[in-house]
């Protein structure tokens, strides 16, 4: 075979390249347009390279979710490490999410479409459920770290509080995608953080 050959990329670098290609396909054509063939065409690689990296479309979707979760986890970690009162930490986390959505609405649309597709597609349902459970676990961990940092306890089941926070953020983002009202989106996130912080009962250890 003659001509220039494509450079051999490390597996993780190749996977990152293909996830980015998948996001471009879905932002341009919708999540339902995602196929391994479409990703191969977008990335300019043989179809076999996509199958070698992920094995299936479902595994590729899992990688898309994991890529987003890595950014979300980093955001929550920074919110906690910056310190402050419970309300300040929670505001930093929730408004950080708002800023992420506003900065890249196309990515948010894709993630919501993939999640909703899990309700109809048996192959994607497990991936969507795993992703939702992981996000819930990240929020639950955030709440526990805030409580530990301030020696307090939550006046309610942390699992329920985490689920409620996720549901609220999902609803707010859908509303913002329809209205484009950045200011209202942020004000609602700030109010949600304030209301959530009010559920923390101070303990004997103090902050």
MOFEN-V737208 format. One record per residue. N is the residue number from 0. RES is the residue in one small letter. SS is DSSP state (A for helix, B for strand, O for the rest). PSI is psi in whole degrees, 0 to 359 (999 if undefined). Layout:
n->N res->RES ss->SS psi->PSI
n->N res->RES ss->SS psi->PSI
This chain:
n->0 res->x ss->O psi->131
n->1 res->x ss->O psi->173
n->2 res->x ss->O psi->171
n->3 res->x ss->O psi->141
n->4 res->x ss->O psi->148
n->5 res->x ss->O psi->139
n->6 res->x ss->O psi->143
n->7 res->x ss->O psi->121
n->8 res->x ss->O psi->146
n->9 res->x ss->O psi->152
n->10 res->x ss->A psi->313
n->11 res->x ss->A psi->324
n->12 res->x ss->A psi->320
n->13 res->x ss->A psi->317
n->14 res->x ss->A psi->318
n->15 res->x ss->A psi->320
n->16 res->x ss->A psi->319
n->17 res->x ss->A psi->325
n->18 res->x ss->A psi->317
n->19 res->x ss->A psi->321
n->20 res->x ss->A psi->320
n->21 res->x ss->A psi->318
n->22 res->x ss->A psi->321
n->23 res->x ss->A psi->317
n->24 res->x ss->A psi->313
n->25 res->x ss->A psi->324
n->26 res->x ss->A psi->330
n->27 res->x ss->A psi->322
n->28 res->x ss->A psi->353
n->29 res->x ss->O psi->152
n->30 res->x ss->A psi->329
n->31 res->x ss->A psi->345
n->32 res->x ss->A psi->358
n->33 res->x ss->O psi->120
n->34 res->x ss->O psi->159
n->35 res->x ss->A psi->328
n->36 res->x ss->A psi->318
n->37 res->x ss->A psi->322
n->38 res->x ss->A psi->318
n->39 res->x ss->A psi->317
n->40 res->x ss->A psi->317
n->41 res->x ss->A psi->320
n->42 res->x ss->A psi->347
n->43 res->x ss->O psi->37
n->44 res->x ss->O psi->162
n->45 res->x ss->O psi->150
n->46 res->x ss->A psi->324
n->47 res->x ss->A psi->331
n->48 res->x ss->A psi->325
n->49 res->x ss->A psi->315
n->50 res->x ss->A psi->326
n->51 res->x ss->A psi->321
n->52 res->x ss->A psi->326
n->53 res->x ss->A psi->334
n->54 res->x ss->O psi->323
n->55 res->x ss->O psi->166
n->56 res->x ss->A psi->321
n->57 res->x ss->A psi->319
n->58 res->x ss->A psi->326
n->59 res->x ss->A psi->318
n->60 res->x ss->A psi->318
n->61 res->x ss->A psi->320
n->62 res->x ss->A psi->323
n->63 res->x ss->A psi->314
n->64 res->x ss->A psi->317
n->65 res->x ss->A psi->324
n->66 res->x ss->A psi->317
n->67 res->x ss->A psi->320
n->68 res->x ss->A psi->325
n->69 res->x ss->A psi->319
n->70 res->x ss->A psi->320
n->71 res->x ss->A psi->317
n->72 res->x ss->A psi->319
n->73 res->x ss->A psi->321
n->74 res->x ss->A psi->314
n->75 res->x ss->A psi->322
n->76 res->x ss->A psi->317
n->77 res->x ss->A psi->324
n->78 res->x ss->A psi->320
n->79 res->x ss->A psi->315
n->80 res->x ss->A psi->335
n->81 res->x ss->O psi->343
n->82 res->x ss->O psi->189
n->83 res->x ss->O psi->185
n->84 res->x ss->O psi->163
n->85 res->x ss->A psi->318
n->86 res->x ss->A psi->321
n->87 res->x ss->A psi->318
n->88 res->x ss->A psi->313
n->89 res->x ss->A psi->323
n->90 res->x ss->A psi->317
n->91 res->x ss->A psi->320
n->92 res->x ss->A psi->312
n->93 res->x ss->A psi->318
n->94 res->x ss->A psi->329
n->95 res->x ss->A psi->320
n->96 res->x ss->A psi->315
n->97 res->x ss->A psi->313
n->98 res->x ss->A psi->323
n->99 res->x ss->A psi->316
n->100 res->x ss->A psi->315
n->101 res->x ss->A psi->324
n->102 res->x ss->A psi->331
n->103 res->x ss->O psi->71
n->104 res->x ss->A psi->330
n->105 res->x ss->A psi->320
n->106 res->x ss->A psi->320
n->107 res->x ss->A psi->318
n->108 res->x ss->A psi->315
n->109 res->x ss->A psi->312
n->110 res->x ss->A psi->320
n->111 res->x ss->A psi->322
n->112 res->x ss->A psi->316
n->113 res->x ss->A psi->318
n->114 res->x ss->A psi->315
n->115 res->x ss->A psi->325
n->116 res->x ss->A psi->332
n->117 res->x ss->O psi->338
n->118 res->x ss->O psi->343
n->119 res->x ss->O psi->333
n->120 res->x ss->O psi->114
n->121 res->x ss->A psi->325
n->122 res->x ss->A psi->328
n->123 res->x ss->A psi->345
n->124 res->x ss->A psi->315
n->125 res->x ss->A psi->319
n->126 res->x ss->A psi->318
n->127 res->x ss->A psi->319
n->128 res->x ss->A psi->316
n->129 res->x ss->A psi->317
n->130 res->x ss->A psi->314
n->131 res->x ss->A psi->318
n->132 res->x ss->A psi->324
n->133 res->x ss->A psi->318
n->134 res->x ss->A psi->317
n->135 res->x ss->A psi->318
n->136 res->x ss->A psi->323
n->137 res->x ss->A psi->318
n->138 res->x ss->A psi->320
n->139 res->x ss->A psi->319
n->140 res->x ss->A psi->321
n->141 res->x ss->A psi->313
n->142 res->x ss->A psi->320
n->143 res->x ss->A psi->321
n->144 res->x ss->A psi->322
n->145 res->x ss->A psi->316
n->146 res->x ss->A psi->316
n->147 res->x ss->A psi->319
n->148 res->x ss->A psi->333
n->149 res->x ss->O psi->11
n->150 res->x ss->O psi->35
n->151 res->x ss->B psi->178
n->152 res->x ss->B psi->149
n->153 res->x ss->B psi->136
n->154 res->x ss->O psi->66
n->155 res->x ss->O psi->165
n->156 res->x ss->O psi->123
n->157 res->x ss->A psi->324
n->158 res->x ss->A psi->317
n->159 res->x ss->A psi->319
n->160 res->x ss->A psi->318
n->161 res->x ss->A psi->317
n->162 res->x ss->A psi->319
n->163 res->x ss->A psi->319
n->164 res->x ss->A psi->317
n->165 res->x ss->A psi->316
n->166 res->x ss->A psi->319
n->167 res->x ss->A psi->314
n->168 res->x ss->A psi->321
n->169 res->x ss->A psi->313
n->170 res->x ss->A psi->318
n->171 res->x ss->A psi->321
n->172 res->x ss->A psi->322
n->173 res->x ss->A psi->316
n->174 res->x ss->A psi->318
n->175 res->x ss->A psi->320
n->176 res->x ss->A psi->332
n->177 res->x ss->A psi->325
n->178 res->x ss->A psi->330
n->179 res->x ss->O psi->18
n->180 res->x ss->O psi->90
n->181 res->x ss->A psi->315
n->182 res->x ss->A psi->314
n->183 res->x ss->A psi->321
n->184 res->x ss->A psi->312
n->185 res->x ss->A psi->318
n->186 res->x ss->A psi->321
n->187 res->x ss->A psi->322
n->188 res->x ss->A psi->319
n->189 res->x ss->A psi->316
n->190 res->x ss->A psi->321
n->191 res->x ss->A psi->319
n->192 res->x ss->A psi->319
n->193 res->x ss->A psi->315
n->194 res->x ss->A psi->322
n->195 res->x ss->A psi->317
n->196 res->x ss->A psi->328
n->197 res->x ss->O psi->345
n->198 res->x ss->O psi->355
n->199 res->x ss->B psi->119
n->200 res->x ss->B psi->121
n->201 res->x ss->B psi->143
n->202 res->x ss->O psi->186
n->203 res->x ss->O psi->337
n->204 res->x ss->O psi->333
n->205 res->x ss->O psi->181
n->206 res->x ss->O psi->999
